[in-house]
Amino acid sequence: MGEITQAEQYLIDQIRQGNSQAWLQFIERYQGRLLAYARRQISGNTADAEDVVQDVFVNFIRALNAYRGGNSLESFLFSILRRKIIDLYRKKSSSRISLIQDVYKSDSREGDSDYLAGFSAGESTASWYVRRDEHKDRIYKSLSRAILEMLEGLKKSLNFEHLKIVELLFYCQVSNTDAAAVMKMDAGRIGLVKHRCIKQIQKSLPRSEAKEIADRDLEGLLGQIWQQYRPSCPKRNTIGAFLLKTLEPEWENYVDFHLHILGCHFCQANYEDIQLQNRQKGADRLQQRIMESTVGFLAGKNTSR
């Protein structure tokens, strides 16, 4: 959910000025993780995966002037990719965001082109307000800040149990009962954690926004925002540290849950891309060692001729 970084903004500025090297750098930076995600979603079909990833970059460069940097480049590119995959298959199973949703069938509507399409109309509900452009951005930003504040508190206190629960409930949108089965705890405790987190988010909202959002709509809005921006997903460097086994035990356990129990497709794509890059770096280092150890022989052969 984080905003675009200064380095990313500089890269975007260079691309807007027509710098082809900057555009190549941009493609090299994001191609691997996008392709890894696309392959997962398209059952390993490399040709289709490459086609949709190409479409993502084409769509991005065409709409570059309209990009305002409201969220990170990775989140923005992944959102385009998901829509492309949904367009390709036009079925709900292709739009799931985690492996656990294949086990516990959620009532997620995140595949809709309009992230708020699932809410009922009516002047007393949040859906009526958020469809109006002048309110939608304000409510989204307020809720996003409240979510981040809650997540930062959980991470700072190393309360990864609650973090896992809210990811299951809001990100994967599984039921309290199914979340209890995953966490191996009583469903009533899951419900209590859910209630406390929602109340904390409500308290963090400005009074005007809190009044506009009906209680029955808040949970749905949280799910929509969570799936769009993925605020709780580990950062790429955290996933890299997990791969290198340099994380503290509590963090290692949480990242392992996020990758392998929850099975976040986006973070698994990053994980696979980092693994591939590390293997390539290892191959490059070996190549360099071979060149360094053999260049003398090559030079000798040249001089003898």
C-alpha positions in Angstrom: 0.0 0.0 0.0 3.0 2.2 0.3 3.4 5.2 -1.9 5.9 5.4 -4.8 9.6 5.8 -3.6 11.9 8.5 -4.7 14.0 6.0 -6.7 10.8 4.8 -8.5 9.7 8.4 -9.1 13.1 9.2 -10.6 12.9 6.2 -12.9 9.3 7.2 -14.0 10.5 10.7 -14.7 13.3 9.4 -16.9 10.9 7.2 -18.8 8.6 10.1 -19.4 11.5 11.9 -20.9 12.0 9.1 -23.4 15.0 7.5 -21.7 15.1 4.0 -23.2 17.7 2.7 -20.7 15.4 3.7 -17.9 12.5 1.8 -19.5 14.8 -1.2 -19.9 15.8 -1.0 -16.2 12.1 -0.7 -15.3 11.2 -3.9 -17.3 14.1 -5.8 -15.8 13.1 -4.8 -12.3 9.5 -6.0 -12.4 9.4 -8.6 -15.3 10.5 -11.5 -13.2 8.0 -11.2 -10.4 5.1 -10.4 -12.7 5.9 -13.4 -14.9 6.2 -15.7 -11.9 2.8 -14.6 -10.7 1.2 -15.0 -14.2 2.6 -18.5 -14.6 1.0 -19.5 -11.3 -2.4 -18.1 -12.3 -2.3 -19.6 -15.8 -1.3 -23.1 -14.8 2.3 -22.9 -16.0 1.3 -21.8 -19.6 4.5 -19.8 -20.4 3.2 -18.4 -23.7 0.0 -17.0 -22.2 1.9 -15.8 -19.1 4.4 -13.9 -21.3 1.6 -12.4 -23.4 -0.3 -11.0 -20.4 3.0 -9.6 -18.8 3.8 -7.9 -22.1 0.3 -6.4 -22.1 0.9 -5.1 -18.6 4.0 -3.1 -19.8 2.2 -1.9 -22.9 -0.7 -0.7 -20.9 1.5 0.9 -18.4 3.6 2.9 -20.9 0.5 4.0 -22.7 -1.1 5.3 -19.5 2.1 6.6 -18.0 1.1 10.2 -18.1 -2.0 9.3 -16.1 -0.1 7.5 -13.3 0.0 9.7 -10.2 2.0 7.5 -7.8 -0.8 6.9 -5.3 0.5 3.5 -4.4 3.7 1.6 -5.1 4.7 0.6 -8.6 4.6 -3.1 -7.8 1.0 -2.9 -6.5 0.0 -0.9 -9.5 1.5 -3.3 -12.0 0.1 -6.3 -10.2 -3.4 -4.8 -10.3 -3.1 -4.4 -14.1 -1.8 -8.0 -14.3 -4.7 -9.4 -12.3 -7.2 -7.7 -14.5 -5.5 -9.0 -17.6 -5.6 -12.6 -16.3 -9.3 -12.2 -15.3 -10.0 -11.0 -18.8 -8.1 -14.0 -20.2 -10.1 -16.6 -18.2 -13.3 -14.9 -17.2 -13.8 -17.2 -14.2 -13.5 -16.6 -10.5 -10.8 -19.3 -9.9 -8.3 -17.3 -11.9 -8.6 -14.3 -9.7 -7.9 -15.8 -6.3 -5.1 -14.1 -4.4 -3.9 -17.0 -2.2 -3.7 -20.8 -2.2 -5.7 -21.0 1.0 -8.7 -19.7 -0.9 -8.7 -22.8 -3.0 -9.2 -24.8 0.3 -11.6 -22.5 2.1 -13.9 -21.0 -0.6 -14.3 -17.4 0.2 -17.1 -15.0 -0.8 -14.5 -12.7 -2.4 -15.6 -10.3 -5.1 -12.2 -9.0 -5.8 -12.3 -10.2 -9.4 -14.9 -7.5 -10.3 -13.6 -4.6 -12.4 -15.2 -2.2 -9.9 -13.8 -3.0 -6.5 -16.9 -1.6 -4.9 -19.4 -3.5 -7.1 -20.4 -5.9 -4.4 -22.1 -3.3 -2.1 -25.8 -2.7 -2.2 -27.1 0.7 -3.3 -28.8 3.2 -0.9 -28.1 6.6 0.4 -27.6 5.3 4.0 -24.7 2.9 3.0 -21.1 3.4 2.3 -21.5 2.2 -1.3 -23.6 5.2 -2.2 -20.8 7.5 -1.1 -17.8 5.7 -2.5 -19.2 5.6 -6.0 -19.1 9.3 -6.0 -15.6 10.4 -7.0 -15.4 13.3 -4.5 -15.9 10.8 -1.6 -14.3 7.6 -2.9 -10.6 8.7 -2.7 -11.1 10.3 0.7 -12.7 7.3 2.3 -10.1 4.9 0.7 -7.3 7.0 2.0 -8.7 7.2 5.5 -9.3 3.5 5.7 -5.8 2.8 4.3 -4.2 4.9 6.9 -6.2 3.2 9.7 -5.3 -0.2 8.4 -1.6 0.7 8.2 -1.7 2.1 11.7 -3.2 -1.2 13.0 -0.7 -3.3 11.1 2.3 -1.3 12.3 1.1 -1.8 15.9 0.8 -5.6 15.4 4.3 -5.8 13.8 5.9 -3.5 16.4 4.5 -5.7 19.3 5.4 -8.9 17.3 1.7 -9.9 17.6 1.9 -12.1 14.6 -1.0 -14.3 15.7 -3.4 -11.4 15.3 -1.7 -10.4 12.0 -2.2 -13.9 10.6 -5.9 -13.8 11.7 -6.6 -10.4 10.0 -4.9 -11.6 6.9 -7.1 -14.6 6.7 -10.3 -12.6 7.4 -9.7 -9.5 5.4 -7.1 -10.4 2.8 -8.3 -13.9 2.0 -11.8 -13.3 3.2 -12.3 -16.7 4.7 -15.0 -17.2 7.4 -14.3 -17.1 11.1 -14.8 -20.9 11.3 -12.3 -21.6 8.5 -9.8 -19.1 10.0 -10.1 -20.9 13.3 -9.4 -24.2 11.6 -6.2 -22.8 10.0 -5.1 -21.2 13.3 -6.1 -24.2 15.3 -8.1 -22.1 17.8 -11.7 -21.5 18.8 -13.9 -19.6 16.4 -15.0 -17.4 19.2 -11.5 -16.1 19.7 -11.2 -15.4 16.0 -14.4 -13.4 16.2 -13.0 -11.4 19.2 -9.8 -10.5 17.3 -11.9 -9.5 14.3 -14.2 -7.3 16.5 -11.2 -5.6 18.2 -9.4 -4.9 14.9 -12.5 -3.4 13.3 -13.2 -1.2 16.4 -9.5 -0.1 16.3 -9.9 0.9 12.6 -13.1 2.7 13.3 -11.6 4.7 16.1 -8.7 5.8 13.8 -11.2 7.2 11.2 -12.1 10.8 11.1 -15.6 11.3 12.6 -17.1 12.3 9.3 -15.9 9.2 7.5 -16.9 6.9 10.4 -20.5 8.2 10.2 -20.6 7.7 6.4 -19.6 4.1 6.6 -22.3 1.8 7.8 -21.1 -1.1 10.1 -22.3 -3.7 7.6 -20.2 -2.2 4.8 -17.0 -1.6 6.7 -15.9 -5.2 6.6 -16.5 -5.4 2.9 -14.6 -2.2 2.3 -11.6 -3.5 4.3 -11.5 -6.6 2.2 -11.6 -4.6 -1.0 -8.8 -2.3 0.1 -6.7 -5.2 1.4 -6.9 -7.2 -1.8 -6.2 -4.1 -3.9 -3.2 -2.8 -2.0 -1.9 -5.8 0.0 -0.9 -3.7 3.0 0.2 -6.6 5.2 2.3 -8.4 2.6 6.0 -8.7 3.6 8.3 -6.3 1.7 10.5 -7.8 -1.0 13.7 -7.3 1.1 12.0 -9.2 4.0 11.2 -12.1 1.6 14.8 -12.0 0.5 16.0 -12.2 4.2 13.6 -15.1 4.7 15.2 -16.9 1.8 18.7 -16.2 3.3 17.4 -17.4 6.8 18.5 -14.1 8.4 15.2 -13.1 9.9 14.4 -13.3 13.6 12.4 -16.4 14.6 9.1 -14.5 15.0 9.4 -12.8 11.6 10.6 -16.1 10.0 7.5 -17.9 11.3 5.2 -15.2 10.0 6.7 -15.0 6.5 6.6 -18.8 6.3 2.9 -18.7 7.1 2.2 -15.9 4.6 4.1 -17.7 1.8 3.3 -21.4 2.5 0.1 -21.6 4.6 -1.8 -18.6 3.5 0.0 -19.0 0.1 -0.1 -15.4 -1.1 0.4 -15.6 -4.9 2.0 -12.2 -5.1 4.6 -12.9 -2.5 5.3 -16.3 -3.8 6.0 -14.7 -7.2 8.5 -12.4 -5.5 10.0 -15.4 -3.6 10.5 -17.3 -6.9 11.9 -14.3 -8.7 14.4 -13.7 -5.9 15.4 -17.3 -6.0 15.9 -17.1 -9.7 18.0 -13.9 -9.4 20.2 -15.5 -6.8 20.8 -18.5 -9.0 21.6 -16.3 -11.9 24.0 -14.3 -9.7 25.6 -17.5 -8.6 26.0 -18.5 -12.2 27.5 -15.1 -13.1 30.0 -15.4 -10.3 31.0 -18.8 -11.4 31.3 -17.5 -15.0 33.5 -14.7 -13.7 35.7 -17.1 -11.7 36.1 -19.4 -14.8 37.0 -16.4 -17.0 39.5 -15.1 -14.4 41.2 -18.5 -14.1 41.3 -19.2 -17.8 41.9 -15.8 -19.4 45.7 -16.4 -19.1 45.5 -19.5 -21.1 43.4 -17.8 -23.7 45.8 -15.0 -24.0 48.7 -17.5 -24.3 47.0 -19.3 -27.2 46.4 -16.0 -29.0 50.1 -15.0 -28.7 51.3 -18.3 -29.9 49.4 -17.9 -33.1 
